[in-house]
């Protein structure tokens, strides 16, 4: 009986912690998402060569920014089903690439960007789940 009550209070504390984290990320998510949309859809500019630049750096950047988006999204909505999370992220990735092509502002649609975006979202999801499992 004592074990059941300990589990109940542990579950309740975890739920409270997730709700606190969710309230924070519900405020961060729209700001980050708006900034990301702006950055993905703004007119293309000529990039200067820097020492840290390499072929494929844009794919690494796509992966990183979408990992952050995936992390923020699942942190804001921790009870969402994985299938809904994945569909929302995939639709956003495709939509931004299609809009880049259709807007004609010096950007183009690239399939590998969608792949990097998708992998990034999954990485963000996985990192969040691992942090919750480890610390909560």
C-alpha positions in Angstrom: 0.0 0.0 0.0 2.8 2.4 0.9 4.5 1.7 -2.5 1.3 2.6 -4.3 1.0 5.9 -2.5 4.7 6.8 -3.2 4.2 6.1 -6.9 1.1 8.2 -6.9 2.9 11.2 -5.3 5.9 10.7 -7.6 3.6 10.8 -10.7 1.8 13.9 -9.4 5.2 15.7 -8.9 6.3 14.7 -12.4 3.1 16.0 -13.8 3.4 19.3 -11.9 7.0 19.7 -13.2 6.0 19.0 -16.8 3.2 21.6 -16.5 5.6 24.2 -15.2 8.0 23.5 -18.1 5.1 23.5 -20.5 4.0 27.0 -19.4 7.4 28.4 -20.0 7.8 26.8 -23.5 4.2 27.9 -24.5 5.6 31.4 -24.3 8.9 30.7 -26.0 7.5 28.6 -28.9 5.6 31.3 -30.8 8.5 33.7 -30.6 11.0 31.1 -31.9 8.6 29.8 -34.5 7.9 33.4 -35.9 11.6 34.1 -35.9 12.4 30.8 -37.7 9.7 31.4 -40.3 11.1 34.9 -41.0 14.6 33.5 -41.3 13.5 30.7 -43.6 11.4 32.9 -45.9 13.5 36.1 -46.1 15.1 37.0 -49.3 18.3 35.0 -50.1 21.6 36.9 -49.7 25.0 36.3 -51.0 27.0 34.5 -48.4 30.6 35.4 -47.7 33.1 32.7 -47.2 34.3 32.2 -43.7 36.9 29.8 -42.3 34.1 27.7 -40.6 32.0 27.3 -43.8 31.9 24.0 -45.6 29.7 22.2 -48.2 26.5 21.2 -46.5 26.6 23.8 -43.7 23.1 24.8 -44.6 21.8 21.3 -43.9 23.6 21.3 -40.5 21.9 24.6 -39.7 18.5 23.3 -40.8 19.0 20.3 -38.6 20.0 22.4 -35.6 17.2 25.0 -35.9 14.5 22.3 -36.4 15.9 20.3 -33.4 15.3 23.4 -31.3 11.8 23.8 -32.8 11.0 20.1 -32.1 12.3 20.5 -28.6 10.3 23.7 -27.9 7.2 22.2 -29.4 7.2 18.9 -27.4 8.2 20.9 -24.3 5.2 23.2 -24.8 2.8 20.3 -25.5 4.3 17.3 -23.7 1.1 15.2 -23.9 0.7 15.4 -27.7 0.8 12.1 -29.5 4.0 11.5 -31.4 2.1 11.1 -34.7 0.5 14.6 -34.4 3.9 16.1 -33.4 5.5 14.4 -36.5 2.8 15.5 -38.9 2.9 19.1 -37.7 6.6 19.3 -38.0 6.7 17.6 -41.4 3.9 19.9 -42.8 5.8 23.0 -41.5 9.1 21.8 -43.1 7.4 21.1 -46.5 5.4 24.4 -46.3 8.5 26.5 -45.7 10.4 24.8 -48.6 7.4 25.2 -51.0 7.0 28.9 -50.0 10.8 29.5 -50.6 10.3 28.2 -54.1 7.0 30.0 -54.8 8.0 33.4 -53.4 10.8 33.9 -55.8 13.1 35.8 -53.4 16.3 34.0 -54.3 15.6 30.8 -52.4 14.8 27.4 -53.8 13.1 24.3 -52.6 15.5 21.5 -51.7 14.5 18.0 -50.7 17.5 17.5 -48.5 16.4 20.5 -46.5 13.2 18.8 -45.7 15.2 15.7 -44.7 17.4 17.7 -42.4 14.4 19.5 -40.9 12.7 16.2 -40.2 15.7 14.7 -38.6 16.2 17.8 -36.6 12.7 17.7 -35.2 13.2 14.0 -34.3 16.5 14.9 -32.6 14.7 17.6 -30.6 11.9 15.3 -29.6 14.4 12.6 -28.5 16.5 15.0 -26.5 13.4 16.3 -24.6 12.2 12.7 -23.9 15.7 11.7 -22.6 16.0 14.8 -20.4 12.5 14.1 -18.9 13.4 10.5 -18.3 16.7 11.3 -16.7 15.7 14.3 -14.5 12.0 13.9 -13.8 
